[in-house]
Amino acid sequence: QLELAESGGGLVQTGASLRLSCIGSGTIYANDFMAWFRQAPGQEREFVGSIRWRSAKTTYAESAKDRFRISRDAALNTVYLQMNNLKPEDTAVYYCACDRTMESRASTRANDMEYWGKGTLVTVSS
């Protein structure tokens, strides 16, 4: 069992940076992918990026690869999402998730995630 808790959301202006954190209570295994998703009002939950726990190899959605960075601190059981040059279209609830898998490639589908946090709201004003 793994419980995830996000923090770091808030209201920022266009162009600002924000770092989200997700701490896991329980074991994160070496082959797990820790992922970030986001969901804007009235829209489906979309993949932002993920990181493999053991290798720290990252995968990003096309919309995130230029401005967002995912990292992890294994000693703290924490994964981070650094978001730079934020835009109003980045406004969403951001969720942390865990894909417990032996696959070699990260899944980008929300249905493949085994564990979810409750989310943290990021609002970017214009």
Rosetta silent file (secondary structure, phi, psi, omega in degrees, C-alpha in Angstrom):
SEQUENCE: QLELAESGGGLVQTGASLRLSCIGSGTIYANDFMAWFRQAPGQEREFVGSIRWRSAKTTYAESAKDRFRISRDAALNTVYLQMNNLKPEDTAVYYCACDRTMESRASTRANDMEYWGKGTLVTVSS
SCORE:     score description
SCORE:     0.000 S_00000001
   1 L     0.000  141.209 -178.404    0.000    0.000    0.000 S_00000001
   2 E  -138.991  126.431  174.862    1.215    3.451   -0.862 S_00000001
   3 E  -107.989  136.418 -176.957   -0.310    6.770    0.127 S_00000001
   4 E  -120.054  139.466 -179.492    0.624    9.875   -1.811 S_00000001
   5 E  -136.335  117.800  178.919    0.274   13.477   -0.712 S_00000001
   6 E   -89.314  154.903  173.776    0.909   16.457   -2.960 S_00000001
   7 E  -154.386  166.315  174.423    1.791   19.951   -1.811 S_00000001
   8 L   106.041   -4.290  178.592    3.072   23.201   -3.238 S_00000001
   9 L   -71.827  169.993  178.679    0.150   24.392   -5.316 S_00000001
  10 E   167.126 -170.367  179.408   -1.140   27.933   -5.210 S_00000001
  11 E  -101.431  123.346  179.345   -1.979   31.078   -7.121 S_00000001
  12 E  -133.819  166.383  177.840    0.815   32.525   -9.244 S_00000001
  13 E   -93.649  160.564  176.201    1.146   34.976  -12.091 S_00000001
  14 L   -53.891  134.824  179.497    2.012   34.181  -15.661 S_00000001
  15 L    93.137  -10.392 -178.902    5.730   33.526  -16.028 S_00000001
  16 L   -76.488  169.130  175.130    6.232   32.405  -12.452 S_00000001
  17 L  -115.940  154.964  179.927    7.766   29.142  -11.315 S_00000001
  18 E  -151.298  142.482  175.383    6.369   26.638   -8.862 S_00000001
  19 E  -119.643  121.636  175.389    7.624   23.381   -7.432 S_00000001
  20 E   -94.521  147.846  176.583    5.175   20.696   -6.438 S_00000001
  21 E  -122.901  150.867  175.629    6.099   17.902   -4.076 S_00000001
  22 E  -139.108  115.489 -179.700    4.615   14.479   -3.614 S_00000001
  23 E  -104.113  135.214  179.246    5.593   12.426   -0.599 S_00000001
  24 E  -100.715  130.613  172.754    4.905    8.724   -0.447 S_00000001
  25 E  -103.759  108.448 -172.189    3.941    6.976    2.753 S_00000001
  26 E   125.655 -173.379 -175.136    4.853    3.371    2.192 S_00000001
  27 L   -90.892  129.023  167.985    7.283    1.663   -0.120 S_00000001
  28 L  -102.760  120.039 -174.469    8.125    2.968   -3.555 S_00000001
  29 L   -86.661  159.413 -174.339    9.765    0.113   -5.410 S_00000001
  30 L   -56.895  -37.468 -176.971   12.678    0.393   -7.782 S_00000001
  31 L   -86.829   -4.171  179.786   10.617   -0.406  -10.876 S_00000001
  32 L   -64.881  146.326  166.518    7.764    1.949  -10.002 S_00000001
  33 E  -103.637  129.366  173.111    7.072    4.936  -12.174 S_00000001
  34 E  -101.248  123.708 -171.343    6.033    8.022  -10.250 S_00000001
  35 E  -120.626  157.171  170.281    3.900   10.203  -12.474 S_00000001
  36 E  -117.200  133.162  172.502    2.307   13.625  -12.519 S_00000001
  37 E  -123.227  164.780  173.475   -1.064   14.231  -14.112 S_00000001
  38 E  -141.814  153.678  179.992   -3.196   17.329  -14.263 S_00000001
  39 E  -139.417  113.994  176.438   -6.862   17.997  -14.721 S_00000001
  40 L   -85.832  158.134 -179.452   -8.277   21.335  -15.755 S_00000001
  41 L   -55.589  128.843  177.417  -11.949   22.167  -15.135 S_00000001
  42 L    76.644    5.842 -178.407  -14.188   20.300  -17.548 S_00000001
  43 L  -120.220  164.801  177.937  -11.313   18.372  -19.067 S_00000001
  44 L   -76.631  157.283  176.529   -9.925   14.880  -18.779 S_00000001
  45 L   -69.153  131.983 -177.109   -6.975   14.076  -16.611 S_00000001
  46 E  -124.057  147.099  179.443   -3.822   14.321  -18.697 S_00000001
  47 E   -70.210  133.894  174.978   -0.318   12.954  -18.323 S_00000001
  48 E  -103.935  -48.895 -179.825    2.388   15.485  -17.537 S_00000001
  49 E   176.648  172.769  179.179    5.408   13.272  -17.000 S_00000001
  50 E  -152.095  166.382 -179.954    6.905   10.487  -14.963 S_00000001
  51 E  -140.031  135.185  176.090   10.126    9.256  -13.440 S_00000001
  52 E   -82.689  132.268 -169.603   11.334    5.724  -12.857 S_00000001
  53 L   -62.370  -44.499 -174.550   12.287    5.352   -9.244 S_00000001
  54 L   -72.044  -49.601 -172.238   15.480    3.338   -9.675 S_00000001
  55 L   -91.237  -17.336 -174.059   17.027    5.001  -12.682 S_00000001
  56 L    63.661   19.947  175.646   15.440    8.458  -12.379 S_00000001
  57 L   -72.234  134.571 -175.787   14.782    8.301  -16.108 S_00000001
  58 E  -110.519  153.257  175.014   12.077   10.787  -17.028 S_00000001
  59 E  -134.102  137.581 -177.112    9.355   10.883  -19.645 S_00000001
  60 E  -129.237  149.721  167.798    7.348   13.995  -20.498 S_00000001
  61 L   -69.671  154.687 -179.203    4.237   14.919  -22.388 S_00000001
  62 L   -57.262  -36.344 -177.241    4.905   17.135  -25.363 S_00000001
  63 L   -71.798  -13.887 -174.366    3.177   20.021  -23.600 S_00000001
  64 L  -111.955  -15.395 -166.245    5.505   19.746  -20.603 S_00000001
  65 L   -65.820  -23.887 -176.569    8.930   18.864  -21.958 S_00000001
  66 L   -90.398  -23.363 -171.971   10.203   22.403  -22.429 S_00000001
  67 L  -121.244  -15.420 -175.530    9.090   23.958  -19.122 S_00000001
  68 E  -112.684  148.494  176.209    8.605   21.178  -16.580 S_00000001
  69 E  -138.531  134.659  177.636   11.104   18.933  -14.835 S_00000001
  70 E  -108.345  137.250  176.239   10.517   15.896  -12.664 S_00000001
  71 E  -143.378  171.130  178.641   12.997   14.731  -10.076 S_00000001
  72 E  -145.222  153.632  173.945   12.979   12.538   -7.027 S_00000001
  73 E  -121.908  102.580 -175.103   14.685   12.211   -3.681 S_00000001
  74 H   -64.390  -33.482 -178.675   14.698    8.547   -2.769 S_00000001
  75 H   -65.782  -29.236 -179.621   15.854    9.220    0.782 S_00000001
  76 H  -100.133   -0.322 -177.994   12.775   11.382    1.351 S_00000001
  77 L    55.276   40.555 -171.814   10.411    9.192   -0.679 S_00000001
  78 E  -129.035  139.683  174.283    9.489   12.343   -2.544 S_00000001
  79 E  -118.820  144.721 -175.202    8.982   13.238   -6.181 S_00000001
  80 E  -120.452  152.025  170.814    8.988   16.803   -7.443 S_00000001
  81 E  -127.223  107.087  176.512    7.501   18.666  -10.361 S_00000001
  82 E   -90.118  121.847 -177.989    9.345   21.876  -11.171 S_00000001
  83 E  -117.915  123.716 -177.575    7.225   24.109  -13.360 S_00000001
  84 L  -116.778  156.764  177.317    8.747   27.155  -15.020 S_00000001
  85 L    48.227   54.562 -175.821    7.326   29.995  -17.089 S_00000001
  86 L   -65.686  147.008 -178.286    3.800   29.089  -16.078 S_00000001
  87 L  -123.952  157.510  179.330    0.899   30.015  -18.335 S_00000001
  88 H   -54.965  -31.659  179.842   -2.834   30.369  -17.647 S_00000001
  89 H   -71.724   -7.047  173.838   -3.424   27.127  -19.560 S_00000001
  90 H   -83.468   -5.781  179.374   -1.373   25.327  -16.897 S_00000001
  91 L   -61.688  123.786 -176.222   -4.172   26.002  -14.398 S_00000001
  92 E  -176.872  168.577  165.068   -5.328   22.629  -13.112 S_00000001
  93 E   -87.531  127.536 -178.374   -5.370   20.264  -10.212 S_00000001
  94 E  -102.596  129.467 -176.813   -2.072   18.408  -10.282 S_00000001
  95 E  -116.808  142.738  171.017   -2.018   14.805   -9.155 S_00000001
  96 E   -98.993  142.864 -178.667    0.793   12.499   -8.208 S_00000001
  97 E  -147.004  160.846  179.025    0.395    8.834   -9.095 S_00000001
  98 E  -124.952  126.571  173.723    2.289    5.574   -8.990 S_00000001
  99 E  -103.225  103.676 -178.003    2.423    3.022  -11.779 S_00000001
 100 L   -88.378  101.631 -170.578    3.520   -0.209  -10.162 S_00000001
 101 L  -149.193  159.206  172.763    4.768   -2.164  -13.151 S_00000001
 102 L  -103.434    3.505  178.611    7.555   -4.304  -14.503 S_00000001
 103 L   -66.276  153.803 -178.677    7.221   -2.734  -17.937 S_00000001
 104 L   -85.773  -18.101 -177.933   10.274   -0.961  -19.280 S_00000001
 105 L  -113.704  145.321 -179.671    8.346    2.026  -20.600 S_00000001
 106 L   -70.837  138.703  172.653    6.293    4.526  -18.649 S_00000001
 107 L   -84.226  147.263  176.656    2.554    4.465  -19.131 S_00000001
 108 L  -109.824    7.166 -175.552    0.821    7.750  -19.876 S_00000001
 109 L   -98.055  130.388  179.967   -2.665    6.442  -19.136 S_00000001
 110 H   -59.839  -33.915 -177.645   -4.413    7.362  -15.920 S_00000001
 111 H   -67.066  -17.475 -179.767   -6.099    3.957  -15.804 S_00000001
 112 H   -85.018  -10.693 -177.596   -2.725    2.265  -15.452 S_00000001
 113 L   -79.946  134.890 -179.004   -1.886    4.069  -12.211 S_00000001
 114 L   -87.984  -33.520 -175.006   -2.317    2.066   -9.029 S_00000001
 115 E  -130.854  144.995 -178.755   -2.095    4.834   -6.462 S_00000001
 116 E  -134.601  147.182  166.760   -3.158    8.470   -6.477 S_00000001
 117 L   -87.216  178.042 -178.187   -2.796   11.496   -4.313 S_00000001
 118 L   -85.198  -12.979  176.434   -5.673   13.886   -3.669 S_00000001
 119 L    96.214  156.675  174.818   -4.179   16.614   -5.836 S_00000001
 120 E  -136.109  135.733 -173.256   -3.015   20.180   -5.391 S_00000001
 121 E   -85.999  129.550  173.023   -4.509   23.159   -7.205 S_00000001
 122 E  -115.946  123.796  178.341   -2.328   25.385   -9.356 S_00000001
 123 E  -121.590  124.974 -179.545   -3.883   28.586  -10.618 S_00000001
 124 E  -113.265  116.553 -178.890   -2.007   30.815  -13.027 S_00000001
 125 E   -90.581  149.070 -178.665   -3.410   34.295  -13.467 S_00000001
 126 L   -89.922    0.000    0.000   -2.901   36.306  -16.633 S_00000001
